[in-house]
Amino acid sequence: MKFGCTMVYVSSVPDALSFYEKAFGFQVRFLHESEQYGGLESGSTIRAVASLTALCSLLAG
């Protein structure tokens, strides 16, 4: 079994990406133009960040 993805929900995706970049040295892979989700370079595991707004939209169905 291989661990493939981690998703973290945050209030500000750009701020979270900046934090992970500065604190842990991850490089920002992408930030969607809506600023509702983005990703970090971390080898074979996807590290994704999404907004709480996006989470609420998913849960509302």
Secondary structure, 3 states (H helix, E strand, C coil): CCCCEEEEEECCHHHHHHHHHHHHCCEEEEECCCCCEEEEECCCCEEEEEEHHHHHHHHHC
